[in-house]
């Protein structure tokens, strides 16, 4: 019997909502075949079966939110497959009482309508269920804002109503929401405390989203765990900039996506990690864990937060492969389609704040890693070369490192290696 668990969809994710089962108990499932769907604050995705066999037991029903690593089902080997057959055969046995059923139905027939009429909330609940399972956050927002979820269209997996759906509904139907409970709530506050209204105009209270809370917890934890130090190095990106300008149109036409500066930096960082493997390590108590794989996490900005999907074995990819991975991961991160193994296992992270115009910043380490490299905007600036002023394409690289393990000298040597690779770039990408 194999346990199926709720996977961790990112370093800061601690729970997920099981939105739909794709298999029923007693059905056979193949290894890596989609078994169920989950939703977290960052990712909606299908979870594959860890093994082939028969889904013998479902422990968490659709719509429930549970912590990561919670056992949600159990799969037995194929030997259990014939078991359902006898159950199906046994069903015909109760068939004879069929004639009695009409007699019994005639009497209770009037009874069902009576209970159905009193509970007004029943139709709302049914309408909500047609929109898919609801997360605790959505239920809370609906309760606090008096939203009838039966009137909200769901855009999530299986028609599930998301936080964004409720927010969109509120922004587009505030007047109606206020008119519905006109019975008592609105008039009372308006007439009793006029000062309260003027105060309310100065401050708008909104609870932190679950994603925002988890990011906050992860960042505070990182600052508490690691001794953060940042070193900044200026890099002449002229050779890379000229190569990119020369080949970007042909690159776009050939591969279907644009060529940015980021894959060059990722490639240079991988080469530097080979020379200084301590930057690719992590700390476990009083031990150092040296990771043999170079898995680069790339920070991706989302609408209301961020996530760091991982390029596994990044050192084995060329610039084209790295650019393809960056584009693919970023697109699926924003459409909430990342898989569990694509948001875990990172050994070193890179954040490209230069894409938003920032020159340099001091990024926070993504635990349990010991370093993160920030890439500033590439700008043309006047510089002095051989006592002459020249225009060069320059960027600032900011390396934040864990001073418990890495000293300034090693951090600077690492940055100098990245700088050397980028300033001496001669390899064509086509």
BABA-21560 format. One record per residue: x, y, z of N, C-alpha, C in turn. Coordinates in steps of 0.001 Angstrom, whole numbers, plus 500000, padded with zeros to 6 digits. Example, Ala and Ser with C-alpha at 12.3 -4.5 7.8 and 13.67 -1.06 7.14 Angstrom:
% residues 2
513190494310507800512300495500507800513200496700507800;512850497750507080513670498940507140512900500030507870;
This chain:
% residues 430
500850498799500000500000500000500000500882501246500000;500666502147499056501462503358498917500639504568499358;501230505412500223500571506644500657500767507736499613;499703508455499317499762509617498417499616510853499298;500560511802499203500557512953500105500319514257499361;499865515261500097499737516615499544501148517160499336;501534517478498086502906517934497817503127519377498250;504380519745498416504726521132498734504966521880497431;504160522899497174504253523661495928504992524973496167;506245524883496588507034526091496837507528526122498272;508682526806498468509317526815499776508435527444500852;507597528438500485506801529134501485505378528598501602;505034527543500859503682527002500885503582525935501964;502584526042502848502440525079503938501149524281503846;500246524631502917499003523893502783498476524030501364;497536523171501005496928523235499685495500522732499752;494688523146498781493294522707498702493159521647497617;492635520471497998492404519409497023491073519749496343;491121520187495080489924520694494415489108519613493705;489779518545493223489010517535492477489783516227492375;489086515117492570489674513801492335489429513411490880;490467512942490200490349512531488809490130511028488681;490263510314489789490004508878489847489101508586491043;488324507492490934487443507082492026488027505850492723;487691505642494002488152504432494688487758503186493904;488719502276493779488476501056493027488959501128491594;489246502344491101489723502487489725491237502326489660;491690501799488539493126501623488348493753502928487876;494973503159488321495707504354487924497133503944487570;497664504540486515499038504246486111499997505245486747;501250504861486845502272505761487377502342507028486518;502389508189487170502463509509486532501158509919485847;500106509113485960498802509526485429498170510520486405;497546511605485913496930512576486820495941511910487773;496097512168489067495279511527490097494289512499490733;494769513721491045493869514721491612494410516111491310;493578517125491514493967518509491274494063519239492606;495040520148492709495171520935493925495280522414493567;495025523228494567495147524675494396495825525249495626;496845526076495392497464526828496480497360528298496098;497924529170496901497844530592496590498717530965495411;499548530026494945500425530347493827500230529435492628;499729528230492854499707527247491782498405526453491793;497796526257490607496741525278490373497324524230489452;497240522952489818497871521957488955497325520574489232;497603519643488302497259518240488487498423517529489150;498127516622490071499166515856490758499158514430490223;500299513945489703500348512595489137500434511522490218;500023510335489861500108509206490790501566508793490974;501999508541492212503397508149492445503690506712492051;502627505932491781502837504523491452501643504005490673;501806502831490060500685502186489374499960501281490359;498659501163490208497886500312491104496429500699491101;495754500386492200494337500678492340494150501686493469;493377502734493202493075503720494244492147503048495248;492714502613496339491947501823497298491223502671498331;491754503883498630491157504673499706491420506158499480;490371506974499595490484508429499525490281508971500940;491292509641501481491245510113502863490872511582502987;491038512351501903490694513777501925489752514052500768;488552514512501055487578514744500004487843516062499286;487281516195498094487464517411497293486927518623498051;487681519717497961487269520946498630487944521179499963;488647520171500479489302520301501780490708520886501630;491088521715502595492434522282502641493220521586503741;494375521029503387495184520294504354496642520728504266;497405520418505308498821520762505349499610519886504375;500779520403503939501635519603503055502051518322503770;502300517279502981502698515956503464501575515207504178;500347515771504171499205515032504694498865513900503729;498609512696504249498233511569503392496796511796502917;496604511900501602495273512174501051494616510925500462;495420509897500168494866508664499600495876507546499733;495417506331499438496315505168499435496065504363498169;497169503880497581497099503088496354497659501704496636;496890500680496259497364499301496426497838498782495080;498531497640495094498983497089493826497796496517493058;498046496132491818496964495688490933496167494522491455;496683493774492453495990492590492940494627492936493502;494478494172493962493216494550494583492146494897493561;492510494945492262491573495395491240490296494576491161;490363493201491239489139492425491085488143492658492206;488553493204493342487688493333494507486350493985494207;486283495075493436485003495731493200483984494858492483;484433493821491715483521493015490930482420492384491763;482736491664492904481691491058493703480688492073494194;481159493288494514480250494311495023479202494630493976;479642494744492706478718495064491628477715493934491454;478196492655491619477327491508491435476285491454492526;476633491946493711475713491871494838474556492836494684;474712493870493879473676494884493735472349494318493213;472385493402492221471120492893491704470269492240492769;470854491661493850470108490947494876468983491783495457;469234493060495836468148493854496412467096494252495398;467257493863494109466313494296493084464865493932493390;464540492709493939463146492324494189462350493361494947;462903494035495983462069494992496718461594496141495864;461945496195494576461533497322493722460040497592493772;459138496551493696457720496848493740457317497537495027;457979497207496141457603497817497414457937499297497419;459011499673496689459462501059496690458356502032496334;457551501793495254456514502766494915455563503008496057;455228501905496824454292502074497940454880503012498976;456182502781499302456809503628500313456976505049499826;457245505206498531457479506550497987456220507388498040;455065506724497852453815507471497817453584508236499108;453907507609500263453684508277501547454675509393501807;456013509124501690456964510197502000457013511306500981;456369511118499807456487512126498750456239513539499229;455161513796500024454916515174500456455971515687501427;456637514758502150457564515202503187458752515982502656;459460515505501571460630516255501104460393517716500813;459269518094500112459123519519499791459107520405501022;458480519915502127458365520767503319459703521235503837;460699520289504096461982520780504624462752521631503644;462532521416502310463339522154501335463031523644501378;461754524019501679461360525428501605461956526299502701;461964525852504005462451526750505059463866527227504869;464868526309504600466254526816504576466564527635503350;466552528946503481466904529830502357468326529647501887;469290529395502820470684529286502382470939528116501455;470048527081501470470301525877500676470581526167499223;469746527015498544470036527287497130471380527919496926;471790528817497888473096529479497751474201528459497807;474069527508498761475106526487498919475235525661497653;474072525283497087474117524475495867474756525262494740;474361526543494633474939527375493568476427527497493725;476881527622494978478315527749495216479050526487494824;478423525312495137479099524064494820479284523893493323;478319524430492535478473524302491087479666525069490590;480179525960491420481357526734491017482645526042491454;482557524828491976483750524114492416484010524322493896;484931523560494488485241523686495918485727525084496256;485436525499497468485809526846497896486915526781498931;487897527669498800488969527727499783488486528488501006;489128528269502171488746528993503384488800530505503198;489770530998502410489898532436502207488696532991501451;488247532253500405487095532699499626485844532736500501;485651531678501335484482531644502215484502532824503187;485693533119503716485808534217504672485481535555504006;486018535777502776485750537028502073484261537174501768;483640536052501369482214536098501053481393536416502294;481770535800503424481046536025504678481188537468505136;482419537993505092482663539346505598482060540427504707;481876540136503413481356541140502484479927540858502032;479261539881502704477873539538502372477703539210500878;478630538400500350478588538040498928477864536709498755;476851536687497891476181535443497522477049534757496463;477753533688496865478692533034495945477999532417494744;476673532239494826475941531710493683475908532686492516;476218533953492794476211534968491730477608535274491213;478611534563491718480005534824491317480462533765490316;481041534191489222481575533254488215482976532837488605;483237531523488585484557531022488965485472530867487774;486731531288487939487709531175486837488780530144487141;488690529480488307489700528498488684489447527146488038;490272526161488440490146524804487904488770524251488222;488074523697487213486754523127487427485705524160487803;485924525430487452484957526465487784485072526965489203;486193526632489892486366527039491287486439528548491401;485774529090492431485797530531492683487088530877493418;487856531809492889489114532224493490488956533555494206;489993533929494948489997535223495632489808536355494627;490477536228493466490380537275492457488951537417491919;488231536265491827486851536320491357485985537115492326;486178536868493634485389537589494636485724539076494609;487040539392494476487439540801494424486837541501493205;486842540800492055486266541379490842484768541603491022;484102540659491660482666540782491914482382541982492817;483213542135493863483012543246494787483229544593494102;484272544689493289484564545966492643483514546333491604;482798545322491064481819545616490033480386545656490525;480164545251491803478777545208492278478632545685493705;479454546661494088479370547173495450478008547764495755;477387548567494822476099549173495122475047548136495440;474981547000494626473958546005494887474180545335496213;475459545074496558475726544417497833475234545270498979;475338546598498817474905547476499884473393547559499932;472715547402498757471267547549498731470576546322499287;471172545138499140470533543918499593470230543932501083;471236544185501955470938544191503375470384545511503854;469592546232502990469072547537503363468158547438504574;467705546203504902466778546001505997467187546701507275;468420546573507700468816547186508956470237547703508973;471272546895508545472662547302508736473054548660508194;472816548974506867473318550253506365472776551474507090;471407551596507296470897552824507917471473553085509288;471605552007510118472048552214511495473389552928511586;474476552403510910475763553084511017475743554501510480;474917554752509423474939556076508799474422557124509763;473322556820510479472726557836511319473403557970512673;473944556862513205474486556916514566475833557602514658;476902557081513967478207557732514188478744558438512966;478374559689512715478938560411511569480445560491511603;481080560683512793482556560766512814483203559507512279;482573558342512546483164557079512101483308557061510591;482346557647509868482419557679508400483604558500507922;483846559637508574484980560460508149486292559762508437;486358558992509549487576558232509850487774557130508816;486646556478508460486755555372507508487304555842506174;487034557099505826487513557617504549489029557740504513;489647557814505691491099557990505747491852556662505670;491192555596506092491868554295506152490970553212505565;491551552381504725490832551217504211491526549965504720;490803549137505427491375547929506032491136546738505113;492196546029504818492101544832503977493030543773504530;492542542560504771493407541516505327494476541081504329;495626540693504836496682540161503976496197538879503314;496493538724502037496156537467501366497025536364501956;496576535128501788497368534000502306498754533986501679;498825534281500361500124534308499697501043535337500336;500467536542500597501263537620501188501748537227502580;500881536545503345501268536107504683502419535109504628;502343534171503673503387533146503570504707533753503115;504636534701502177505862535373501732506484536125502908;505640536815503676506135537566504832506821536640505829;506171535508506124506745534548507071508096534036506571;508158533738505264509389533179504697510522534200504716;510213535457504404511237536499504393511740536809505806;510818536913506762511216537187508150512050536027508693;511612534805508360512368533629508805513776533643508230;513905534015506943515220534043506312516143535045506985;515612536228507301516417537253507978516819536791509377;515938536028510002516217535551511355517261534434511348;517251533625510276518143532462510211519540532839509710;519612533621508621520895533903507976521433535284508326;522759535368508388523422536662508572523615537264507186;522673538140506773522669538683505408523742539754505195;524502539584504122525474540598503694525362540706502171;525437541928501630525330542110500176526570542812499635;527113542261498562528221542902497860527769543223496440;528166544403495914527704544852494597528896545028493657;528773544473492470529826544578491462529261545144490168;530033546043489548529638546647488277530223545817487141;529371545463486167529791544581485075529573545271483729;530579545216482874530476545758481515529797544701480635;528544544953480279527751543989479508527775544301478007;528735545105477563528737545573476176528786544437475159;529658543456475390529774542355474423528470541568474338;527870541305475498526594540585475513525506541434474855;525506542737475147524491543633474587524590543689473064;525812543767472544525990543822471082525569542517470431;525918541400471056525536540092470521524009539955470519;523396540374471604521930540288471721521255541174470667;521749542399470511521159543316469539521290542773468113;522399542108467847522660541587466507521782540377466179;521505539545467186520854538269466915519418538167467426;518915539207468104517607539050468747516458538855467753;516504539518466585515424539355465612515416537944465033;516593537473464639516685536111464104516353535089465184;516754535392466416516468534506467548514954534384467733;514263535512467720512804535539467880512127534747466767;512588534941465546511987534258464399512223532752464461;513399532347464922513740530928464936513078530178466085;513056530797467272512586530064468452511206530484468951;510713531628468509509371532029468919509299532767470237;510430533115470816510445533925472036511672534827472013;511634535900472802512698536890472772513951536466473519;515031537176473257516314536931473922516581538073474901;516711537750476177516962538756477208518388538608477747;518748539467478685520078539372479294520149538249480342;518984537865480885518980536935482015519644535587481756;519422534913480602520069533618480409521602533708480373;522138534839479933523591535021479952524099535061481396;523338535756482256523733535843483668523621534480484337;522548533735484029522376532394484609523537531498484195;523894531545482911525010530728482417526312531094483124;526569532397483286527789532851483964527781532428485426;526616532495486077526521532088487487526811530603487644;526331529786486702526597528340486759528094528054486646;528767528791485773530217528602485644530941529026486918;530472530104487546531092530567488788530848529582489923;529659528957489944529342527978490988530267526771490878;530597526370489650531532525250489494532887525584490123;533299526843490023534582527257490596534484527464492108;533281527864492595533096528142494021531838527425494522;531926526104494706530751525289495050530106525636496385;530803526373497252530215526722498544528988527615498362;528935528346497243527769529203496971526546528373496625;526748527098496316525659526198495931525325525225497060;525749525552498263525567524662499408524427525146500295;524206524457501391523259524887502419523761524378503759;523185524917504831523619524563506183522574523686506837;523023522578507433522138521689508181522732521499509572;522270522333510514522835522276511862524280522708511853;525177521778512163526612522076512137527290521446510928;526495521026509947527032520397508738526796521282507513;527685521127506526527525521807505241527063520772504222;525964521078503508525478520181502469525894520741501109;526827520063500438527255520483499109526350519804498073;525637520591497293524710520030496300525449519785494989;525359518554494499526034518216493248525323518822492035;523998518946492123523232519545491025523203521060491182;523208521751490061523068523212490071521668523537489579;520767523776490522519368524061490223519099525534490540;518892526317489499518776527769489661517312528205489773;516975528839490891515643529399491071515589530789490451;514529531052489690514351532353489031513114533027489627;513308534171490274512175534875490885511241535401489805;509945535094489937508932535546488977507887536371489720;507673537592489250506676538465489875505277538042489442;504390537847490427502990537558490161502173538814490409;500883538722490187500024539899490348500071540441491775;500030539534492756500017539986494144501113539327494979;502232538983494355503298538333495106504385537848494168;505056536782494571506102536217493710506281534747494023;506932534058493097507256532651493278508604532416492613;509300531370493039510637531097492507510671529700491898;510230529536490640510348528239489970511809527922489696;512095526646489517513493526189489457513852525598488097;515003526023487562515580525402486364516537524312486846;516118523068486733516954521960487196518118521739486238;519281521374486796520485521127485991520730522275485021;520672523494485528520826524683484676522188524729484008;523200524148484640524548524183484079524677523325482828;523678522482482557523729521616481380523039522247480171;522491523441480337521762524096479254522582525234478659;522416525451477352523048526616476714522112527819476852;522479528937476250521679530156476383520263529957475846;520139529258474728518805529015474148517951528198475119;518532527128475651517799526277476585517408527022477855;518310527863478354518012528640479552516898529648479288;516973530339478122515929531313477795514576530621477645;514566529450477007513315528707476842512735528327478203;513589527859479117513120527473480454512580528676481216;513267529809481103512838531029481809511464531479481316;511288531508479999510010531937479417508892530971479816;509174529684479713508159528670480018507744528722481490;508731528744482392508420528758483826507683530028484234;508104531162483682507450532429484032505997532433483559;505758531939482335504392531920481795503498531006482620;503988529825482966503159528891483724503023529299485184;504002530043485695503875530563487067502730531568487137;502619532415486108501566533444486115500193532870485793;500158531698485146498866531058484883498596529946485894;499422529860486942499247528908488048499246527463487552;500193527142486667500254525802486093501570525084486384;502312525553487375503589524900487705503358523562488388;504297522630488197504222521317488830505043521333490125;504749520407491044505436520403492345506953520407492246;507507519603491310508965519513491221509603520734490581;508773521683490111509309522885489471509412524070490427;508987523877491664509081524964492640509838524539493891;510501523399493822511297522928494959512668522478494460;513593522327495387514911521780495041515918522780494532;515612524077494597516576525071494143517812525101495036;518977525357494439520220525411495219520857526802495201;520400527664494289520925529031494163519853529824493419;519627531074493811518553531856493184519080533122492511;518335533554491484518643534801490772517354535603490652;517434536894490979516282537775490823516641538929489903;515822539138488884516125540137487857515307541407488104;515657542172489147514908543394489426515193544478488383;516229544280487573516538545235486514515442545320485466;514610544270485348513528544295484364512490545352484709;512492545832485958511571546889486379512295548233486513;513552548291486000514282549551485992515181549791487182;515221548863488139516062549051489326517536548876488967;518394549738489510519839549661489244520473548553490082;520216548577491381520621547445492218519786547445493485;519739546279494143518955546123495369519677545123496257;519112544850497431519715543876498355518708542759498598;518677541762497718517671540692497831517836539848499084;516734539207499493516723538335500680516963536900500239;517785536186500976518150534801500643516918533903500693;516797533023499706515695532064499633516111530790500369;515683530660501609516087529511502424515637528197501790;516431527120501958517648527005502774518935527281502000;518858528056500931520054528390500168520917529385500952;522137529613500467523045530516501187523410531759500373;522817531905499174523129533093498371522053533326497324;521915534596496931521004534970495860521647536127495083;521584536049493761522210537060492907521132537957492300;521262539260492516520331540227491943520946540887490725;520141541038489658520630541610488401519949542952488173;520743544021488076520190545351487836520000545634486357;519375546754486075519114547146484685520419547373483928;520434547008482656521590547247481786521399548626481162;522330549536481433522214550914480953523481551341480217;523307552193479231524462552777478555524935553982479360;526206553942479773526753555022480592528168555354480114;528637556567480400530022556915480047530978556313481072;532009555659480587533026555080481478534414555455480951;535402555336481829536780555653481444537500554364481074;537994554288479841538760553133479372540072553645478777;541188553236479359542515553690478891542579555216478818;542121555856479896542144557322480013541288558029478964;540341557303478389539423557923477426537992557585477850;537079558478477533535676558258477890534986557497476763;534279556434477140533570555619476150532173555310476681;531260555001475764529898554616476154529833553094476207;529458552570477367529394551119477555528047550725478156;527634549500477908526419548950478521526819548322479855;526317548880480934526767548481482275525579548010483128;525831547004483949524835546517484908525504546297486250;524721546346487323525216546059488661524680544707489118;525571543871489610525177542580490170525308542660491686;524222542343492392524224542380493862524100540959494393;525132540490495063525113539146495639524862539246497138;523720538740497593523468538632499035523850537229499463;524666537134500511525166535825500935525028535651502446;525031534398502866524905534036504281526299534062504910;526534535074505763527864535251506342528228534157507345;527266533315507712527602532181508582528514531195507859;528359531122506532529108530146505748530084530795504772;529715531955504243530508532586503183531079533903503670;532356534084503471533002535349503832533031536283502632;533296537560502907533284538568501853534255538278500728;535433537762501068536442537492500033535933536462499033;535322535391499547534802534350498656533640534891497817;532769535679498430531638536264497703532136537149496567;533161537937496833533699538828495798534400538039494688;535070536959495051535709536114494033534648535495493123;533554535093493731532452534534492939531936535583491949;531700536783492440531189537861491578532177538213490473;533452538188490792534473538488489785534477537429488679;534190536177489054534113535109488052532915535338487135;531767535704487708530586536006486899530890537180485964;531525538197486513531909539402485741532838539031484584;533829538187484880534797537778483853534105537061482690;533178536161483011532467535416481960531632536360481099;530910537275481718530025538177480983530812539193480150;531891539743480730532665540762480004533476540161478860;533761538867478955534545538235477895533709537381476966;532382537538476986531494536665476192531821536759474709;531996535599474080532277535583472632531459534534471898;530773533686472662530033532589472050528728533059471426;528470532652470202527213533000469538526085532137470093;524875532654470108523764531882470659522960531189469565;523257531486468302522520530866467195523306529733466555;
